Amino acid sequence: MSLPGNLASAAGIRLGMAGAALGAAGRLAVRGGRAWMGDAAGRGARIAALLGATDTQRQAFALLRAVAPNLALSRRLVAAYDNTGTVIVTRHADVTEVLERESDFAVVYEPKMRAITAGENFFLGMQDSAAYTRDVAAMRLAMRREDVPRLVLPFVAQRAEAIVAGSGGRLDMPQDLTLPVLTGLLGQYFGTPGPSSAEMAAWTTRMFWYLFVDLRGEEAVTRPALAAAEACRGYLDGVIAARRAAPAGTDQVLDRCLALQAAGVPGMDDLGIRNNLIGLLIGLVPTLSKACVKALDGLLDRPVALAAAQAAARADDDAALAALLWEALRFDPVNPFIYRRAVRETVIARGTLRARRVPEGTMVLAANLSAMHDPIALDRPQDFRAGRGAEAYMLWGYGMHTCFGAHINQAVIPQMLKPLLRREGLRRAGPVDGAGTPFPVHFPLAF
């Protein structure tokens, strides 16, 4: 395209952003007014529900991208970790910049990771270091890419199909399908089935909530999470000791970790194995269950996309099905932002009109939900368009701390949803219900 053409295109995009911002401002004003009106006793709950709604967040980000793309606040929006204030980053280029600059914007999870493990950190809470490289490399040896088609997907496909086929045309998706399949995978693939499926689901969900979702540092979240961590540690310590004393002859992640231990691989003592397993189990169960619910819920809102997903499922076209699911999650991802803390004073978007000085200690909220709807980076992001390039999807993080199991996530989600999508007449039998938690606890379906 010529220079005049490029300038015209850029101007058009920015005019579109301005128009979208005006529309978003109007919608936010109307929704805020409705939440404020009515009985005062329920006002706080209505406002909290409004702010927690993904569509409200998309509208707010549309406004910020045009008016204040890197918004600095003196208020500490994240109270669970030490910080001096907040910067909300909304443009795709700036979100990726923050997540790429690990030496300037650090992960903050270490104190809570140490509380979960009763002393040690896990690589998700580490900066780039020898310990980080050691632990990630060792777990890559224990969890291999070739395991996904050979071990993971056959189990998920068989278990999900059996559940759906035996459901009688009605099921509660988290309780009857996603959580049982995922906790079953912990036993089949990792070698850590837990005392029961229900206990493993509860333990991992409470710990995930404490680590990544509880931004206020609430005692009501901390207490059950630390109790779950203590129980999980005790269980894993026992499983590791028993497996080492009496090898099962299986080829599970736990067996491989013990083989690495026997070979003298650093960081693979019993404590290291246990801590790495805790981190991985926490990341698998609640994340994938929530992602499956959100993806299907998004398809059910879009009849054309749902029909395309059902056709792909019936044709065993996993690539086409995955493309539709990722697009649904682009509109409603598991998390709307990823937070980091500035380890020194620095600047975001240096050399641009939106450059923002970030003082040391500031918590930076890199809004991946906003980045995935930035019209400067994506063509017509307001449209549901499956098959966008990989750069359009920031569903599993970005940079050094991209989800360790992203390749498992990308394979398991379509496989777990495929049996449902093959059924005729798939429909909601009730709303998604978090039961007072940030996770989908109930989602009744019929078919």
C-alpha positions in Angstrom: 0.0 0.0 0.0 1.2 3.5 -0.8 2.1 6.1 1.9 -1.2 8.0 1.3 -3.1 4.7 1.5 -1.3 3.8 4.8 -2.1 7.2 6.3 -5.7 6.9 5.2 -6.0 3.4 6.7 -4.4 4.5 10.0 -6.7 7.5 10.2 -9.7 5.3 9.5 -8.8 2.9 12.3 -8.3 5.7 14.8 -11.6 7.3 13.8 -13.2 3.9 14.3 -11.6 3.7 17.7 -13.0 7.1 18.6 -16.5 6.1 17.5 -16.2 2.8 19.4 -15.1 4.8 22.5 -18.1 7.1 22.3 -20.5 4.2 22.0 -18.8 2.4 24.9 -19.0 5.5 27.1 -22.7 5.7 26.5 -23.3 2.0 27.2 -21.2 2.2 30.3 -23.2 5.2 31.5 -26.5 3.5 31.0 -25.4 0.3 32.7 -23.8 2.1 35.6 -27.0 4.1 36.1 -29.1 1.0 36.2 -26.7 -0.6 38.7 -26.9 2.5 40.9 -30.6 2.8 40.9 -32.9 0.6 43.0 -32.5 -0.4 46.6 -29.3 0.8 48.2 -28.8 -2.5 50.1 -28.1 -4.4 46.9 -26.2 -1.6 45.1 -22.7 -2.9 45.9 -23.5 -6.4 44.6 -25.0 -4.9 41.4 -22.0 -2.8 40.8 -19.6 -5.7 41.5 -21.6 -7.9 39.1 -21.4 -5.1 36.4 -17.7 -4.7 36.8 -17.1 -8.4 36.7 -19.0 -8.9 33.5 -16.7 -9.5 30.5 -18.8 -7.4 28.2 -18.6 -4.4 30.6 -14.8 -4.9 30.6 -14.7 -5.0 26.8 -16.6 -1.7 26.7 -14.3 -0.1 29.3 -11.2 -1.2 27.4 -12.6 0.2 24.2 -12.9 3.6 25.9 -9.4 3.4 27.4 -7.7 2.3 24.2 -8.9 5.6 22.6 -8.7 8.0 25.5 -6.1 6.7 28.0 -4.4 3.6 26.6 -1.9 3.4 29.5 -3.9 4.7 32.5 -2.0 5.4 35.7 -3.8 5.3 39.0 -2.5 6.1 42.5 -5.0 3.5 43.9 -3.7 0.0 44.6 -6.3 -2.2 42.7 -4.3 -5.3 43.6 -4.0 -5.4 47.4 -2.9 -9.0 47.7 0.7 -8.1 46.7 2.8 -5.2 47.7 2.7 -2.3 45.2 2.6 1.5 45.1 -0.2 2.0 42.5 -1.6 0.8 39.2 -1.1 1.2 35.5 -3.7 -0.4 33.2 -2.2 -1.2 29.8 -4.7 -1.7 26.9 -3.0 -1.6 23.5 -1.8 -4.9 22.0 1.7 -3.5 21.4 2.0 -2.3 25.0 0.6 -5.5 26.5 3.1 -7.6 24.7 5.9 -5.2 25.6 5.1 -5.5 29.3 5.0 -9.3 29.2 8.2 -9.5 27.1 10.2 -7.3 29.5 10.6 -9.8 32.3 13.6 -7.9 33.8 11.5 -4.7 34.2 8.0 -6.2 35.0 8.3 -9.1 37.4 5.8 -11.9 38.3 4.6 -11.4 41.9 3.3 -14.8 42.9 6.4 -15.9 44.9 5.1 -15.1 48.4 1.9 -17.1 47.8 3.7 -19.9 46.0 5.9 -20.3 49.1 2.8 -20.4 51.3 1.3 -23.1 49.0 4.4 -25.2 49.1 5.3 -24.4 52.8 8.7 -22.9 51.8 9.8 -23.2 48.2 8.9 -21.3 45.0 7.6 -22.8 41.8 8.8 -21.7 38.4 5.7 -19.8 37.7 6.6 -17.5 40.5 10.3 -17.1 39.4 12.1 -14.5 37.3 14.5 -15.6 34.6 17.2 -17.5 36.7 19.2 -20.7 36.9 16.4 -22.2 39.1 13.8 -21.3 36.6 15.7 -22.8 33.7 16.5 -25.9 35.8 12.9 -26.6 36.8 11.3 -25.9 33.5 13.8 -28.0 31.6 13.3 -30.9 34.0 9.5 -30.8 33.7 9.8 -30.6 29.9 11.6 -34.0 30.1 8.8 -35.4 32.3 5.9 -33.8 30.2 6.7 -34.4 26.6 4.9 -32.9 23.5 4.5 -36.4 22.0 2.5 -37.4 25.1 -0.5 -35.3 23.9 -1.6 -37.4 20.9 -0.3 -40.7 22.4 -1.5 -40.5 26.1 -3.6 -37.4 26.8 -6.1 -37.2 24.0 -7.1 -40.8 23.9 -8.0 -40.7 27.6 -9.9 -37.4 27.3 -11.8 -38.5 24.2 -12.9 -41.8 25.6 -13.8 -40.4 29.0 -15.7 -37.4 27.7 -17.7 -39.5 25.1 -18.6 -42.0 27.8 -19.9 -39.3 30.1 -22.0 -37.6 27.5 -23.3 -40.9 26.1 -24.4 -42.0 29.5 -25.9 -38.7 30.6 -29.4 -39.2 29.3 -29.4 -35.9 27.4 -28.9 -33.7 30.4 -25.7 -32.9 32.4 -24.2 -30.2 34.6 -21.1 -29.4 32.5 -18.5 -28.7 35.3 -19.7 -31.2 37.8 -20.5 -34.1 35.4 -18.0 -33.5 32.5 -15.1 -31.1 32.7 -14.0 -31.6 36.3 -14.3 -35.5 36.3 -12.4 -35.7 33.0 -9.6 -33.4 34.2 -9.2 -34.9 37.6 -9.2 -38.3 35.8 -6.4 -37.1 33.7 -4.4 -36.3 36.8 -4.5 -39.9 37.7 -4.1 -41.3 34.2 -1.3 -39.1 33.0 0.4 -37.5 36.1 -0.1 -40.5 38.4 -1.7 -38.4 41.1 -5.5 -39.3 41.2 -6.0 -37.8 44.6 -8.1 -39.3 47.4 -11.1 -38.6 45.2 -12.0 -36.6 42.1 -14.0 -34.2 44.1 -11.2 -33.5 46.6 -8.6 -32.9 43.8 -11.0 -30.5 42.1 -11.6 -28.6 45.3 -7.9 -28.5 46.3 -6.7 -27.2 42.9 -9.6 -24.7 42.6 -9.0 -23.2 46.0 -5.3 -22.9 45.5 -5.7 -21.3 42.0 -8.2 -18.8 43.4 -5.8 -17.8 46.2 -2.8 -17.5 43.8 -4.2 -15.8 40.8 -7.7 -14.5 41.3 -7.9 -13.1 44.8 -6.6 -9.6 44.3 -7.7 -8.3 47.7 -5.9 -10.8 49.9 -9.1 -11.9 51.6 -8.9 -14.2 54.6 -12.0 -16.0 53.4 -10.0 -17.1 50.4 -6.6 -17.6 52.0 -7.7 -19.9 54.9 -9.4 -22.6 52.8 -6.6 -22.4 50.1 -3.8 -23.0 52.7 -5.8 -25.8 54.2 -6.1 -27.3 50.7 -2.4 -26.8 50.1 -1.5 -28.6 53.3 -3.8 -31.6 52.4 -2.4 -31.7 48.9 1.2 -31.6 50.1 0.6 -34.5 52.4 -1.1 -36.5 49.7 1.6 -35.9 47.2 4.4 -36.6 49.7 2.8 -40.0 50.3 2.3 -40.8 46.6 5.9 -39.9 45.8 7.3 -42.0 48.6 5.1 -45.0 47.8 5.9 -44.9 44.1 9.6 -44.7 44.7 9.4 -47.6 47.2 7.3 -49.8 44.9 7.5 -48.7 41.2 4.3 -49.3 39.3 5.9 -50.0 36.0 3.8 -47.2 34.4 5.0 -44.3 32.2 3.4 -41.4 34.0 4.8 -38.0 34.8 5.5 -39.1 38.4 7.4 -42.2 37.1 9.5 -39.9 34.9 10.2 -37.5 37.7 11.5 -40.3 39.9 13.6 -41.6 37.0 15.2 -38.1 36.7 15.8 -38.2 40.4 17.5 -41.5 40.2 19.7 -40.1 37.4 20.8 -37.2 39.7 19.0 -34.4 37.8 19.2 -31.2 40.0 15.9 -30.1 41.5 14.3 -33.5 41.3 14.5 -34.5 44.9 11.2 -35.4 46.6 10.5 -31.8 47.5 11.2 -30.5 44.1 9.0 -33.1 42.4 6.2 -32.4 44.9 6.3 -28.6 44.4 6.5 -28.9 40.6 3.5 -31.2 40.6 1.5 -28.9 42.9 2.0 -26.0 40.4 1.1 -28.0 37.4 -2.1 -29.6 39.0 -3.2 -26.1 40.1 -2.8 -24.8 36.5 -4.6 -27.7 34.8 -8.0 -28.4 36.5 -9.7 -25.1 37.2 -8.2 -23.3 34.1 -9.4 -25.9 31.6 -12.8 -26.4 33.2 -13.4 -22.7 33.1 -12.1 -22.3 29.6 -14.4 -25.1 28.3 -17.5 -23.5 29.9 -16.7 -20.1 28.6 -16.0 -21.4 25.1 -19.2 -23.3 24.9 -21.2 -20.5 26.5 -19.8 -18.2 23.8 -20.8 -20.5 21.0 -24.3 -20.9 22.4 -24.7 -17.1 22.1 -23.9 -17.3 18.4 -26.1 -19.8 16.4 -24.0 -19.6 13.2 -20.7 -20.2 15.1 -22.4 -23.0 17.1 -23.6 -24.7 13.9 -20.1 -24.4 12.4 -18.5 -25.9 15.6 -21.0 -28.8 15.5 -20.3 -29.5 11.9 -16.5 -29.5 12.7 -17.1 -31.8 15.6 -19.1 -34.3 13.6 -16.5 -34.2 10.8 -13.6 -34.8 13.3 -12.1 -31.5 12.0 -10.2 -30.6 15.2 -8.4 -27.7 13.6 -11.6 -26.0 12.5 -13.3 -26.7 15.9 -10.3 -25.3 17.7 -10.3 -22.1 15.6 -14.0 -21.5 16.6 -13.3 -22.2 20.3 -10.3 -19.8 20.4 -12.4 -17.1 18.8 -15.2 -17.6 21.4 -12.6 -17.3 24.1 -11.2 -14.2 22.6 -14.4 -12.5 23.5 -14.5 -14.1 27.0 -11.1 -15.4 28.1 -10.3 -17.1 31.4 -8.7 -13.9 32.7 -9.1 -10.4 31.4 -5.6 -9.2 32.4 -2.2 -10.4 33.5 -0.5 -8.5 36.3 3.2 -7.7 36.8 5.1 -5.4 39.1 7.7 -2.8 38.0 11.0 -3.7 39.6 12.5 -0.3 38.7 11.2 3.0 37.3 10.8 2.6 33.6 8.7 3.7 30.6 6.0 1.9 28.6 5.6 2.7 24.9 8.6 4.9 24.8 8.8 7.3 21.9 5.0 7.4 21.3 2.3 9.9 22.3 0.9 7.3 24.8 4.3 6.8 26.6 3.8 6.3 30.3 6.3 6.5 33.1 5.9 3.6 35.5 7.4 4.2 39.0 9.1 1.4 40.8 6.7 -0.9 42.7 3.7 -0.1 40.4 1.4 -3.0 39.6 0.9 -3.2 35.8 -2.3 -4.8 34.6 -1.6 -6.0 31.1 -5.1 -6.3 29.7 -4.9 -9.3 27.3 -8.7 -9.1 26.8 -8.2 -5.5 25.5 -5.2 -6.5 23.4 -7.3 -9.1 21.6 -9.8 -6.4 20.6 -7.3 -3.7 19.6 -8.2 -2.6 16.0 -4.6 -1.4 15.4 -3.4 -5.0 15.8 -6.5 -7.0 14.5 -8.7 -6.6 11.5 -12.3 -5.8 12.6 -11.9 -7.3 16.1 -15.5 -6.7 16.9 -16.4 -9.4 14.4 -16.5 -13.1 15.3 -14.1 -14.5 12.8 -12.6 -17.9 13.4 -9.1 -18.7 12.0 -7.3 -15.4 12.9 -3.6 -15.7 13.1 -2.0 -16.9 16.3 -1.0 -13.3 17.2 -4.7 -12.5 17.7 -5.0 -14.9 20.7 -3.5 -14.2 24.1 -5.4 -16.9 25.9 -2.6 -18.6 27.8 -0.4 -15.6 28.7 2.6 -14.3 26.7 6.3 -14.2 26.9 8.5 -16.2 29.3 5.6 -17.1 31.5 3.2 -18.4 28.9 1.3 -21.2 30.4 3.6 -24.2 30.7 0.8 -26.6 29.6 -0.5 -24.4 26.7 0.0 -27.2 24.2 -2.1 -29.5 26.4 -4.8 -26.9 26.8 -5.0 -26.4 23.1 -5.5 -30.1 22.5 -7.7 -31.0 25.4 -10.4 -28.3 25.2 -11.7 -29.3 21.7 -11.5 -33.0 22.6 -13.5 -32.5 25.8 -16.2 -30.4 24.0 -16.4 -32.5 20.9 -18.9 -35.2 22.3 -21.3 -32.4 23.4 -21.1 -30.6 20.1 -21.9 -33.7 18.1 -25.3 -34.0 19.8 -28.4 -32.6 18.3 -30.4 -29.9 20.0 -27.6 -28.8 22.3 -28.9 -26.0 24.5 -28.6 -24.4 27.9 -30.9 -25.8 30.6 -29.9 -23.0 33.0 -27.3 -20.2 33.4 -23.6 -20.5 34.3 -23.5 -20.3 38.1 -20.3 -19.6 40.0 -22.0 -20.4 43.4 -20.2 -17.4 44.9 -16.8 -18.3 43.4 -15.0 -16.9 40.3 -15.3 -20.3 38.6 -18.2 -22.0 36.9 -19.6 -24.5 39.4 -22.8 -25.3 37.5 -23.8 -25.0 33.8 -26.8 -27.2 33.1 -27.1 -28.4 29.5 -29.6 -30.5 27.5 -29.5 -32.1 24.1 
